[in-house]
Amino acid sequence: MRKLTTSICAAGLLAMVTAAPAVAGAKEDQLALGKAVYLNKSRGNCVSCHAISDPDATQAGNQGPPILSMKMRFPDKRKLRAQIWDATKNNPLTIMPPLGKHWILSEEEIDAVVEYVYQF
């Protein structure tokens, strides 16, 4: 029985070690998608209203709050996602479009934008 347990543990450890690069690659892909959506003037167009400390964010707007201290402002990442999905829920007079509610961005794109801005 002990040999079987050891084999199962070793197999589980091997699976975790070999899956780590795939998870890291998926996270990098998600961050790249988030950045692309954030900066793309024909998709999310977040950069037209929100300043961010990314050197690729040229001509950022100042209509919305700047993207900084996101982990402190949104300790619960789900609240940040909900804000992006439909900002009118918390502020009916906001000029931010409800990006998820009106299907401007896909669920995958919203998740990617959340991950991207959460690092600032």
Backbone atoms as SQL, in Angstrom:
CREATE TABLE atoms (id INTEGER PRIMARY KEY, chain TEXT, resi INTEGER, resn TEXT, atom TEXT, x REAL, y REAL, z REAL);
INSERT INTO atoms VALUES
  (1, 'A', 1, 'MET', 'N', 0.830, -1.190, 0.000),
  (2, 'A', 1, 'MET', 'CA', 0.000, 0.000, 0.000),
  (3, 'A', 1, 'MET', 'C', 0.870, 1.247, 0.000),
  (4, 'A', 2, 'ARG', 'N', 1.970, 1.192, 0.754),
  (5, 'A', 2, 'ARG', 'CA', 2.848, 2.355, 0.852),
  (6, 'A', 2, 'ARG', 'C', 3.456, 2.688, -0.510),
  (7, 'A', 3, 'LYS', 'N', 3.829, 1.664, -1.273),
  (8, 'A', 3, 'LYS', 'CA', 4.415, 1.890, -2.588),
  (9, 'A', 3, 'LYS', 'C', 3.392, 2.543, -3.519),
  (10, 'A', 4, 'LEU', 'N', 2.149, 2.125, -3.439),
  (11, 'A', 4, 'LEU', 'CA', 1.083, 2.702, -4.249),
  (12, 'A', 4, 'LEU', 'C', 0.872, 4.174, -3.893),
  (13, 'A', 5, 'THR', 'N', 0.852, 4.484, -2.598),
  (14, 'A', 5, 'THR', 'CA', 0.685, 5.863, -2.136),
  (15, 'A', 5, 'THR', 'C', 1.827, 6.737, -2.626),
  (16, 'A', 6, 'THR', 'N', 3.050, 6.223, -2.529),
  (17, 'A', 6, 'THR', 'CA', 4.224, 6.968, -2.986),
  (18, 'A', 6, 'THR', 'C', 4.137, 7.226, -4.487),
  (19, 'A', 7, 'SER', 'N', 3.707, 6.226, -5.231),
  (20, 'A', 7, 'SER', 'CA', 3.576, 6.375, -6.680),
  (21, 'A', 7, 'SER', 'C', 2.521, 7.417, -7.037),
  (22, 'A', 8, 'ILE', 'N', 1.421, 7.407, -6.319),
  (23, 'A', 8, 'ILE', 'CA', 0.349, 8.383, -6.567),
  (24, 'A', 8, 'ILE', 'C', 0.835, 9.788, -6.250),
  (25, 'A', 9, 'CYS', 'N', 1.541, 9.947, -5.133),
  (26, 'A', 9, 'CYS', 'CA', 2.081, 11.264, -4.752),
  (27, 'A', 9, 'CYS', 'C', 3.083, 11.747, -5.784),
  (28, 'A', 10, 'ALA', 'N', 3.950, 10.857, -6.236),
  (29, 'A', 10, 'ALA', 'CA', 4.959, 11.235, -7.232),
  (30, 'A', 10, 'ALA', 'C', 4.290, 11.630, -8.550),
  (31, 'A', 11, 'ALA', 'N', 3.273, 10.897, -8.925),
  (32, 'A', 11, 'ALA', 'CA', 2.557, 11.227, -10.158),
  (33, 'A', 11, 'ALA', 'C', 1.865, 12.580, -10.047),
  (34, 'A', 12, 'GLY', 'N', 1.299, 12.870, -8.894),
  (35, 'A', 12, 'GLY', 'CA', 0.650, 14.166, -8.683),
  (36, 'A', 12, 'GLY', 'C', 1.644, 15.306, -8.719),
  (37, 'A', 13, 'LEU', 'N', 2.804, 15.106, -8.104),
  (38, 'A', 13, 'LEU', 'CA', 3.854, 16.121, -8.110),
  (39, 'A', 13, 'LEU', 'C', 4.361, 16.349, -9.525),
  (40, 'A', 14, 'LEU', 'N', 4.562, 15.286, -10.265),
  (41, 'A', 14, 'LEU', 'CA', 5.006, 15.398, -11.650),
  (42, 'A', 14, 'LEU', 'C', 3.979, 16.162, -12.485),
  (43, 'A', 15, 'ALA', 'N', 2.714, 15.904, -12.273),
  (44, 'A', 15, 'ALA', 'CA', 1.663, 16.606, -13.010),
  (45, 'A', 15, 'ALA', 'C', 1.670, 18.091, -12.686),
  (46, 'A', 16, 'MET', 'N', 1.903, 18.441, -11.413),
  (47, 'A', 16, 'MET', 'CA', 1.939, 19.849, -11.021),
  (48, 'A', 16, 'MET', 'C', 3.145, 20.549, -11.634),
  (49, 'A', 17, 'VAL', 'N', 4.285, 19.901, -11.650),
  (50, 'A', 17, 'VAL', 'CA', 5.504, 20.501, -12.183),
  (51, 'A', 17, 'VAL', 'C', 5.380, 20.698, -13.688),
  (52, 'A', 18, 'THR', 'N', 4.845, 19.723, -14.396),
  (53, 'A', 18, 'THR', 'CA', 4.737, 19.857, -15.847),
  (54, 'A', 18, 'THR', 'C', 3.622, 20.809, -16.237),
  (55, 'A', 19, 'ALA', 'N', 2.632, 21.037, -15.386),
  (56, 'A', 19, 'ALA', 'CA', 1.542, 21.955, -15.715),
  (57, 'A', 19, 'ALA', 'C', 1.916, 23.409, -15.434),
  (58, 'A', 20, 'ALA', 'N', 2.903, 23.661, -14.599),
  (59, 'A', 20, 'ALA', 'CA', 3.272, 25.027, -14.219),
  (60, 'A', 20, 'ALA', 'C', 3.620, 25.904, -15.421),
  (61, 'A', 21, 'PRO', 'N', 4.449, 25.467, -16.378),
  (62, 'A', 21, 'PRO', 'CA', 4.737, 26.327, -17.520),
  (63, 'A', 21, 'PRO', 'C', 3.496, 26.632, -18.359),
  (64, 'A', 22, 'ALA', 'N', 2.593, 25.684, -18.461),
  (65, 'A', 22, 'ALA', 'CA', 1.368, 25.922, -19.226),
  (66, 'A', 22, 'ALA', 'C', 0.512, 26.980, -18.549),
  (67, 'A', 23, 'VAL', 'N', 0.442, 26.959, -17.220),
  (68, 'A', 23, 'VAL', 'CA', -0.330, 27.954, -16.475),
  (69, 'A', 23, 'VAL', 'C', 0.312, 29.325, -16.634),
  (70, 'A', 24, 'ALA', 'N', 1.633, 29.388, -16.538),
  (71, 'A', 24, 'ALA', 'CA', 2.343, 30.658, -16.700),
  (72, 'A', 24, 'ALA', 'C', 2.122, 31.207, -18.098),
  (73, 'A', 25, 'GLY', 'N', 2.174, 30.356, -19.102),
  (74, 'A', 25, 'GLY', 'CA', 1.938, 30.787, -20.480),
  (75, 'A', 25, 'GLY', 'C', 0.517, 31.286, -20.680),
  (76, 'A', 26, 'ALA', 'N', -0.441, 30.632, -20.041),
  (77, 'A', 26, 'ALA', 'CA', -1.840, 31.053, -20.153),
  (78, 'A', 26, 'ALA', 'C', -2.037, 32.413, -19.500),
  (79, 'A', 27, 'LYS', 'N', -1.376, 32.647, -18.370),
  (80, 'A', 27, 'LYS', 'CA', -1.469, 33.937, -17.680),
  (81, 'A', 27, 'LYS', 'C', -0.872, 35.041, -18.551),
  (82, 'A', 28, 'GLU', 'N', 0.267, 34.774, -19.182),
  (83, 'A', 28, 'GLU', 'CA', 0.891, 35.748, -20.077),
  (84, 'A', 28, 'GLU', 'C', -0.013, 36.052, -21.267),
  (85, 'A', 29, 'ASP', 'N', -0.650, 35.026, -21.809),
  (86, 'A', 29, 'ASP', 'CA', -1.578, 35.224, -22.927),
  (87, 'A', 29, 'ASP', 'C', -2.761, 36.086, -22.503),
  (88, 'A', 30, 'GLN', 'N', -3.268, 35.837, -21.292),
  (89, 'A', 30, 'GLN', 'CA', -4.401, 36.609, -20.800),
  (90, 'A', 30, 'GLN', 'C', -4.006, 38.071, -20.582),
  (91, 'A', 31, 'LEU', 'N', -2.819, 38.311, -20.043),
  (92, 'A', 31, 'LEU', 'CA', -2.342, 39.683, -19.853),
  (93, 'A', 31, 'LEU', 'C', -2.154, 40.385, -21.193),
  (94, 'A', 32, 'ALA', 'N', -1.635, 39.670, -22.179),
  (95, 'A', 32, 'ALA', 'CA', -1.456, 40.252, -23.513),
  (96, 'A', 32, 'ALA', 'C', -2.810, 40.609, -24.136),
  (97, 'A', 33, 'LEU', 'N', -3.799, 39.734, -23.974),
  (98, 'A', 33, 'LEU', 'CA', -5.135, 40.029, -24.487),
  (99, 'A', 33, 'LEU', 'C', -5.723, 41.229, -23.757),
  (100, 'A', 34, 'GLY', 'N', -5.575, 41.274, -22.451),
  (101, 'A', 34, 'GLY', 'CA', -6.090, 42.406, -21.673),
  (102, 'A', 34, 'GLY', 'C', -5.483, 43.718, -22.108),
  (103, 'A', 35, 'LYS', 'N', -4.190, 43.707, -22.319),
  (104, 'A', 35, 'LYS', 'CA', -3.504, 44.922, -22.778),
  (105, 'A', 35, 'LYS', 'C', -3.998, 45.321, -24.168),
  (106, 'A', 36, 'ALA', 'N', -4.124, 44.351, -25.053),
  (107, 'A', 36, 'ALA', 'CA', -4.588, 44.640, -26.413),
  (108, 'A', 36, 'ALA', 'C', -5.990, 45.243, -26.403),
  (109, 'A', 37, 'VAL', 'N', -6.877, 44.698, -25.601),
  (110, 'A', 37, 'VAL', 'CA', -8.246, 45.215, -25.515),
  (111, 'A', 37, 'VAL', 'C', -8.238, 46.605, -24.899),
  (112, 'A', 38, 'TYR', 'N', -7.460, 46.778, -23.837),
  (113, 'A', 38, 'TYR', 'CA', -7.392, 48.067, -23.138),
  (114, 'A', 38, 'TYR', 'C', -6.918, 49.174, -24.077),
  (115, 'A', 39, 'LEU', 'N', -5.897, 48.885, -24.871),
  (116, 'A', 39, 'LEU', 'CA', -5.297, 49.907, -25.728),
  (117, 'A', 39, 'LEU', 'C', -5.969, 50.055, -27.084),
  (118, 'A', 40, 'ASN', 'N', -6.760, 49.080, -27.494),
  (119, 'A', 40, 'ASN', 'CA', -7.356, 49.081, -28.830),
  (120, 'A', 40, 'ASN', 'C', -8.518, 50.063, -28.907),
  (121, 'A', 41, 'LYS', 'N', -8.396, 51.027, -29.781),
  (122, 'A', 41, 'LYS', 'CA', -9.426, 52.068, -29.912),
  (123, 'A', 41, 'LYS', 'C', -10.729, 51.530, -30.514),
  (124, 'A', 42, 'SER', 'N', -10.691, 50.372, -31.144),
  (125, 'A', 42, 'SER', 'CA', -11.928, 49.844, -31.733),
  (126, 'A', 42, 'SER', 'C', -12.561, 48.732, -30.895),
  (127, 'A', 43, 'ARG', 'N', -11.948, 48.332, -29.802),
  (128, 'A', 43, 'ARG', 'CA', -12.544, 47.304, -28.944),
  (129, 'A', 43, 'ARG', 'C', -12.918, 47.918, -27.600),
  (130, 'A', 44, 'GLY', 'N', -12.105, 47.699, -26.603),
  (131, 'A', 44, 'GLY', 'CA', -12.409, 48.220, -25.269),
  (132, 'A', 44, 'GLY', 'C', -12.309, 49.731, -25.203),
  (133, 'A', 45, 'ASN', 'N', -11.272, 50.262, -25.835),
  (134, 'A', 45, 'ASN', 'CA', -11.039, 51.702, -25.865),
  (135, 'A', 45, 'ASN', 'C', -10.939, 52.298, -24.458),
  (136, 'A', 46, 'CYS', 'N', -10.478, 51.512, -23.522),
  (137, 'A', 46, 'CYS', 'CA', -10.333, 51.969, -22.138),
  (138, 'A', 46, 'CYS', 'C', -9.377, 53.152, -22.052),
  (139, 'A', 47, 'VAL', 'N', -8.337, 53.121, -22.877),
  (140, 'A', 47, 'VAL', 'CA', -7.294, 54.129, -22.838),
  (141, 'A', 47, 'VAL', 'C', -7.811, 55.516, -23.230),
  (142, 'A', 48, 'SER', 'N', -8.934, 55.580, -23.881),
  (143, 'A', 48, 'SER', 'CA', -9.457, 56.902, -24.260),
  (144, 'A', 48, 'SER', 'C', -9.968, 57.676, -23.046),
  (145, 'A', 49, 'CYS', 'N', -10.277, 56.995, -21.954),
  (146, 'A', 49, 'CYS', 'CA', -10.794, 57.660, -20.753),
  (147, 'A', 49, 'CYS', 'C', -9.908, 57.488, -19.526),
  (148, 'A', 50, 'HIS', 'N', -9.142, 56.412, -19.470),
  (149, 'A', 50, 'HIS', 'CA', -8.378, 56.090, -18.264),
  (150, 'A', 50, 'HIS', 'C', -6.875, 56.152, -18.522),
  (151, 'A', 51, 'ALA', 'N', -6.171, 56.946, -17.732),
  (152, 'A', 51, 'ALA', 'CA', -4.715, 56.975, -17.778),
  (153, 'A', 51, 'ALA', 'C', -4.172, 55.729, -17.082),
  (154, 'A', 52, 'ILE', 'N', -3.082, 55.211, -17.600),
  (155, 'A', 52, 'ILE', 'CA', -2.449, 54.017, -17.039),
  (156, 'A', 52, 'ILE', 'C', -0.944, 54.169, -17.214),
  (157, 'A', 53, 'SER', 'N', -0.183, 53.595, -16.311),
  (158, 'A', 53, 'SER', 'CA', 1.272, 53.754, -16.374),
  (159, 'A', 53, 'SER', 'C', 1.932, 52.682, -17.241),
  (160, 'A', 54, 'ASP', 'N', 1.417, 52.502, -18.429),
  (161, 'A', 54, 'ASP', 'CA', 1.991, 51.592, -19.408),
  (162, 'A', 54, 'ASP', 'C', 2.597, 52.458, -20.507),
  (163, 'A', 55, 'PRO', 'N', 3.876, 52.266, -20.829),
  (164, 'A', 55, 'PRO', 'CA', 4.497, 53.117, -21.847),
  (165, 'A', 55, 'PRO', 'C', 3.834, 53.015, -23.222),
  (166, 'A', 56, 'ASP', 'N', 3.094, 51.951, -23.477),
  (167, 'A', 56, 'ASP', 'CA', 2.394, 51.804, -24.756),
  (168, 'A', 56, 'ASP', 'C', 1.070, 52.568, -24.797),
  (169, 'A', 57, 'ALA', 'N', 0.650, 53.103, -23.664),
  (170, 'A', 57, 'ALA', 'CA', -0.626, 53.824, -23.582),
  (171, 'A', 57, 'ALA', 'C', -0.386, 55.294, -23.925),
  (172, 'A', 58, 'THR', 'N', -0.346, 55.575, -25.207),
  (173, 'A', 58, 'THR', 'CA', -0.142, 56.951, -25.641),
  (174, 'A', 58, 'THR', 'C', -1.487, 57.651, -25.748),
  (175, 'A', 59, 'GLN', 'N', -1.492, 58.924, -25.489),
  (176, 'A', 59, 'GLN', 'CA', -2.691, 59.761, -25.559),
  (177, 'A', 59, 'GLN', 'C', -3.837, 59.220, -24.712),
  (178, 'A', 60, 'ALA', 'N', -3.519, 58.837, -23.498),
  (179, 'A', 60, 'ALA', 'CA', -4.555, 58.345, -22.592),
  (180, 'A', 60, 'ALA', 'C', -5.447, 59.500, -22.161),
  (181, 'A', 61, 'GLY', 'N', -6.701, 59.206, -21.956),
  (182, 'A', 61, 'GLY', 'CA', -7.662, 60.220, -21.553),
  (183, 'A', 61, 'GLY', 'C', -7.662, 60.454, -20.053),
  (184, 'A', 62, 'ASN', 'N', -8.476, 61.424, -19.657),
  (185, 'A', 62, 'ASN', 'CA', -8.588, 61.720, -18.227),
  (186, 'A', 62, 'ASN', 'C', -10.043, 61.873, -17.788),
  (187, 'A', 63, 'GLN', 'N', -10.961, 61.322, -18.549),
  (188, 'A', 63, 'GLN', 'CA', -12.382, 61.372, -18.187),
  (189, 'A', 63, 'GLN', 'C', -12.694, 60.456, -17.002),
  (190, 'A', 64, 'GLY', 'N', -12.098, 59.265, -17.020),
  (191, 'A', 64, 'GLY', 'CA', -12.332, 58.295, -15.955),
  (192, 'A', 64, 'GLY', 'C', -11.199, 58.309, -14.958),
  (193, 'A', 65, 'PRO', 'N', -11.357, 57.609, -13.854),
  (194, 'A', 65, 'PRO', 'CA', -10.282, 57.562, -12.862),
  (195, 'A', 65, 'PRO', 'C', -9.046, 56.869, -13.435),
  (196, 'A', 66, 'PRO', 'N', -7.861, 57.290, -13.000),
  (197, 'A', 66, 'PRO', 'CA', -6.642, 56.634, -13.481),
  (198, 'A', 66, 'PRO', 'C', -6.559, 55.197, -12.975),
  (199, 'A', 67, 'ILE', 'N', -5.908, 54.384, -13.761),
  (200, 'A', 67, 'ILE', 'CA', -5.726, 52.976, -13.399),
  (201, 'A', 67, 'ILE', 'C', -4.437, 52.882, -12.584),
  (202, 'A', 68, 'LEU', 'N', -4.592, 52.968, -11.278),
  (203, 'A', 68, 'LEU', 'CA', -3.466, 52.836, -10.360),
  (204, 'A', 68, 'LEU', 'C', -3.967, 52.343, -9.015),
  (205, 'A', 69, 'SER', 'N', -3.094, 51.707, -8.300),
  (206, 'A', 69, 'SER', 'CA', -3.420, 51.128, -6.984),
  (207, 'A', 69, 'SER', 'C', -4.670, 50.248, -7.049),
  (208, 'A', 70, 'MET', 'N', -4.783, 49.463, -8.084),
  (209, 'A', 70, 'MET', 'CA', -5.995, 48.673, -8.301),
  (210, 'A', 70, 'MET', 'C', -6.204, 47.611, -7.219),
  (211, 'A', 71, 'LYS', 'N', -5.137, 47.012, -6.734),
  (212, 'A', 71, 'LYS', 'CA', -5.291, 45.990, -5.684),
  (213, 'A', 71, 'LYS', 'C', -5.789, 46.619, -4.391),
  (214, 'A', 72, 'MET', 'N', -5.392, 47.859, -4.144),
  (215, 'A', 72, 'MET', 'CA', -5.854, 48.541, -2.938),
  (216, 'A', 72, 'MET', 'C', -7.292, 49.041, -3.134),
  (217, 'A', 73, 'ARG', 'N', -7.597, 49.551, -4.308),
  (218, 'A', 73, 'ARG', 'CA', -8.938, 50.069, -4.575),
  (219, 'A', 73, 'ARG', 'C', -9.974, 48.961, -4.712),
  (220, 'A', 74, 'PHE', 'N', -9.545, 47.821, -5.232),
  (221, 'A', 74, 'PHE', 'CA', -10.448, 46.676, -5.439),
  (222, 'A', 74, 'PHE', 'C', -9.808, 45.421, -4.858),
  (223, 'A', 75, 'PRO', 'N', -9.790, 45.284, -3.520),
  (224, 'A', 75, 'PRO', 'CA', -9.200, 44.071, -2.933),
  (225, 'A', 75, 'PRO', 'C', -9.904, 42.804, -3.412),
  (226, 'A', 76, 'ASP', 'N', -11.171, 42.927, -3.724),
  (227, 'A', 76, 'ASP', 'CA', -11.938, 41.805, -4.274),
  (228, 'A', 76, 'ASP', 'C', -12.013, 42.003, -5.788),
  (229, 'A', 77, 'LYS', 'N', -11.263, 41.194, -6.517),
  (230, 'A', 77, 'LYS', 'CA', -11.180, 41.318, -7.971),
  (231, 'A', 77, 'LYS', 'C', -12.550, 41.184, -8.640),
  (232, 'A', 78, 'ARG', 'N', -13.466, 40.491, -7.988),
  (233, 'A', 78, 'ARG', 'CA', -14.810, 40.323, -8.565),
  (234, 'A', 78, 'ARG', 'C', -15.551, 41.651, -8.654),
  (235, 'A', 79, 'LYS', 'N', -15.279, 42.561, -7.707),
  (236, 'A', 79, 'LYS', 'CA', -15.924, 43.878, -7.755),
  (237, 'A', 79, 'LYS', 'C', -15.384, 44.716, -8.901),
  (238, 'A', 80, 'LEU', 'N', -14.102, 44.589, -9.180),
  (239, 'A', 80, 'LEU', 'CA', -13.522, 45.274, -10.339),
  (240, 'A', 80, 'LEU', 'C', -14.145, 44.732, -11.615),
  (241, 'A', 81, 'ARG', 'N', -14.283, 43.424, -11.699),
  (242, 'A', 81, 'ARG', 'CA', -14.890, 42.819, -12.887),
  (243, 'A', 81, 'ARG', 'C', -16.331, 43.289, -13.050),
  (244, 'A', 82, 'ALA', 'N', -17.069, 43.347, -11.957),
  (245, 'A', 82, 'ALA', 'CA', -18.461, 43.806, -12.014),
  (246, 'A', 82, 'ALA', 'C', -18.529, 45.260, -12.461),
  (247, 'A', 83, 'GLN', 'N', -17.578, 46.067, -12.040),
  (248, 'A', 83, 'GLN', 'CA', -17.536, 47.470, -12.443),
  (249, 'A', 83, 'GLN', 'C', -17.312, 47.590, -13.947),
  (250, 'A', 84, 'ILE', 'N', -16.430, 46.779, -14.485),
  (251, 'A', 84, 'ILE', 'CA', -16.173, 46.802, -15.926),
  (252, 'A', 84, 'ILE', 'C', -17.371, 46.234, -16.677),
  (253, 'A', 85, 'TRP', 'N', -17.978, 45.199, -16.149),
  (254, 'A', 85, 'TRP', 'CA', -19.104, 44.562, -16.818),
  (255, 'A', 85, 'TRP', 'C', -20.284, 45.526, -16.935),
  (256, 'A', 86, 'ASP', 'N', -20.581, 46.257, -15.837),
  (257, 'A', 86, 'ASP', 'CA', -21.689, 47.227, -15.861),
  (258, 'A', 86, 'ASP', 'C', -21.474, 48.289, -14.792),
  (259, 'A', 87, 'ALA', 'N', -20.797, 49.365, -15.174),
  (260, 'A', 87, 'ALA', 'CA', -20.523, 50.455, -14.227),
  (261, 'A', 87, 'ALA', 'C', -21.788, 51.215, -13.842),
  (262, 'A', 88, 'THR', 'N', -22.842, 51.101, -14.640),
  (263, 'A', 88, 'THR', 'CA', -24.084, 51.819, -14.342),
  (264, 'A', 88, 'THR', 'C', -24.796, 51.256, -13.116),
  (265, 'A', 89, 'LYS', 'N', -24.434, 50.059, -12.717),
  (266, 'A', 89, 'LYS', 'CA', -25.071, 49.463, -11.538),
  (267, 'A', 89, 'LYS', 'C', -24.728, 50.246, -10.272),
  (268, 'A', 90, 'ASN', 'N', -23.467, 50.669, -10.151),
  (269, 'A', 90, 'ASN', 'CA', -23.038, 51.451, -8.988),
  (270, 'A', 90, 'ASN', 'C', -23.249, 52.949, -9.182),
  (271, 'A', 91, 'ASN', 'N', -23.245, 53.392, -10.437),
  (272, 'A', 91, 'ASN', 'CA', -23.403, 54.817, -10.728),
  (273, 'A', 91, 'ASN', 'C', -24.220, 54.967, -12.011),
  (274, 'A', 92, 'PRO', 'N', -25.522, 55.149, -11.892),
  (275, 'A', 92, 'PRO', 'CA', -26.370, 55.250, -13.080),
  (276, 'A', 92, 'PRO', 'C', -26.006, 56.420, -14.004),
  (277, 'A', 93, 'LEU', 'N', -25.289, 57.417, -13.493),
  (278, 'A', 93, 'LEU', 'CA', -24.939, 58.585, -14.301),
  (279, 'A', 93, 'LEU', 'C', -23.544, 58.501, -14.913),
  (280, 'A', 94, 'THR', 'N', -22.875, 57.365, -14.769),
  (281, 'A', 94, 'THR', 'CA', -21.531, 57.218, -15.310),
  (282, 'A', 94, 'THR', 'C', -21.526, 57.326, -16.832),
  (283, 'A', 95, 'ILE', 'N', -20.408, 57.786, -17.378),
  (284, 'A', 95, 'ILE', 'CA', -20.275, 57.806, -18.830),
  (285, 'A', 95, 'ILE', 'C', -19.616, 56.529, -19.350),
  (286, 'A', 96, 'MET', 'N', -19.181, 55.668, -18.418),
  (287, 'A', 96, 'MET', 'CA', -18.559, 54.408, -18.824),
  (288, 'A', 96, 'MET', 'C', -19.625, 53.466, -19.369),
  (289, 'A', 97, 'PRO', 'N', -19.407, 52.964, -20.572),
  (290, 'A', 97, 'PRO', 'CA', -20.396, 52.034, -21.128),
  (291, 'A', 97, 'PRO', 'C', -20.386, 50.703, -20.391),
  (292, 'A', 98, 'PRO', 'N', -21.526, 50.069, -20.268),
  (293, 'A', 98, 'PRO', 'CA', -21.581, 48.732, -19.652),
  (294, 'A', 98, 'PRO', 'C', -21.020, 47.701, -20.634),
  (295, 'A', 99, 'LEU', 'N', -19.728, 47.460, -20.533),
  (296, 'A', 99, 'LEU', 'CA', -18.998, 46.681, -21.532),
  (297, 'A', 99, 'LEU', 'C', -19.457, 45.230, -21.646),
  (298, 'A', 100, 'GLY', 'N', -19.896, 44.648, -20.563),
  (299, 'A', 100, 'GLY', 'CA', -20.384, 43.269, -20.603),
  (300, 'A', 100, 'GLY', 'C', -21.873, 43.210, -20.877),
  (301, 'A', 101, 'LYS', 'N', -22.606, 44.035, -20.173),
  (302, 'A', 101, 'LYS', 'CA', -24.072, 44.042, -20.298),
  (303, 'A', 101, 'LYS', 'C', -24.518, 44.309, -21.738),
  (304, 'A', 102, 'HIS', 'N', -23.788, 45.178, -22.440),
  (305, 'A', 102, 'HIS', 'CA', -24.141, 45.509, -23.825),
  (306, 'A', 102, 'HIS', 'C', -23.319, 44.725, -24.843),
  (307, 'A', 103, 'TRP', 'N', -22.627, 43.704, -24.398),
  (308, 'A', 103, 'TRP', 'CA', -21.845, 42.805, -25.251),
  (309, 'A', 103, 'TRP', 'C', -20.816, 43.548, -26.102),
  (310, 'A', 104, 'ILE', 'N', -20.243, 44.603, -25.534),
  (311, 'A', 104, 'ILE', 'CA', -19.164, 45.321, -26.209),
  (312, 'A', 104, 'ILE', 'C', -17.896, 44.476, -26.149),
  (313, 'A', 105, 'LEU', 'N', -17.689, 43.848, -25.009),
  (314, 'A', 105, 'LEU', 'CA', -16.568, 42.919, -24.830),
  (315, 'A', 105, 'LEU', 'C', -17.101, 41.556, -24.435),
  (316, 'A', 106, 'SER', 'N', -16.367, 40.525, -24.828),
  (317, 'A', 106, 'SER', 'CA', -16.739, 39.161, -24.426),
  (318, 'A', 106, 'SER', 'C', -16.349, 38.941, -22.965),
  (319, 'A', 107, 'GLU', 'N', -16.860, 37.884, -22.381),
  (320, 'A', 107, 'GLU', 'CA', -16.506, 37.535, -21.008),
  (321, 'A', 107, 'GLU', 'C', -14.996, 37.303, -20.888),
  (322, 'A', 108, 'GLU', 'N', -14.417, 36.643, -21.875),
  (323, 'A', 108, 'GLU', 'CA', -12.969, 36.388, -21.882),
  (324, 'A', 108, 'GLU', 'C', -12.185, 37.701, -21.937),
  (325, 'A', 109, 'GLU', 'N', -12.642, 38.638, -22.749),
  (326, 'A', 109, 'GLU', 'CA', -11.958, 39.929, -22.845),
  (327, 'A', 109, 'GLU', 'C', -12.062, 40.717, -21.539),
  (328, 'A', 110, 'ILE', 'N', -13.215, 40.665, -20.903),
  (329, 'A', 110, 'ILE', 'CA', -13.379, 41.356, -19.617),
  (330, 'A', 110, 'ILE', 'C', -12.453, 40.747, -18.570),
  (331, 'A', 111, 'ASP', 'N', -12.396, 39.428, -18.509),
  (332, 'A', 111, 'ASP', 'CA', -11.482, 38.768, -17.570),
  (333, 'A', 111, 'ASP', 'C', -10.031, 39.178, -17.843),
  (334, 'A', 112, 'ALA', 'N', -9.667, 39.269, -19.115),
  (335, 'A', 112, 'ALA', 'CA', -8.303, 39.644, -19.477),
  (336, 'A', 112, 'ALA', 'C', -8.002, 41.092, -19.096),
  (337, 'A', 113, 'VAL', 'N', -8.942, 41.991, -19.306),
  (338, 'A', 113, 'VAL', 'CA', -8.749, 43.392, -18.925),
  (339, 'A', 113, 'VAL', 'C', -8.600, 43.504, -17.410),
  (340, 'A', 114, 'VAL', 'N', -9.400, 42.760, -16.674),
  (341, 'A', 114, 'VAL', 'CA', -9.295, 42.766, -15.216),
  (342, 'A', 114, 'VAL', 'C', -7.883, 42.351, -14.795),
  (343, 'A', 115, 'GLU', 'N', -7.382, 41.271, -15.362),
  (344, 'A', 115, 'GLU', 'CA', -6.034, 40.804, -15.005),
  (345, 'A', 115, 'GLU', 'C', -4.976, 41.834, -15.383),
  (346, 'A', 116, 'TYR', 'N', -5.133, 42.455, -16.540),
  (347, 'A', 116, 'TYR', 'CA', -4.170, 43.449, -16.998),
  (348, 'A', 116, 'TYR', 'C', -4.146, 44.672, -16.074),
  (349, 'A', 117, 'VAL', 'N', -5.289, 45.265, -15.784),
  (350, 'A', 117, 'VAL', 'CA', -5.302, 46.477, -14.963),
  (351, 'A', 117, 'VAL', 'C', -5.006, 46.185, -13.499),
  (352, 'A', 118, 'TYR', 'N', -5.230, 44.946, -13.063),
  (353, 'A', 118, 'TYR', 'CA', -5.024, 44.608, -11.655),
  (354, 'A', 118, 'TYR', 'C', -3.535, 44.638, -11.278),
  (355, 'A', 119, 'GLN', 'N', -2.666, 44.623, -12.265),
  (356, 'A', 119, 'GLN', 'CA', -1.236, 44.657, -11.958),
  (357, 'A', 119, 'GLN', 'C', -0.731, 46.087, -11.739),
  (358, 'A', 120, 'PHE', 'N', -1.567, 47.077, -11.940),
  (359, 'A', 120, 'PHE', 'CA', -1.148, 48.477, -11.755),
  (360, 'A', 120, 'PHE', 'C', -1.612, 49.012, -10.426);
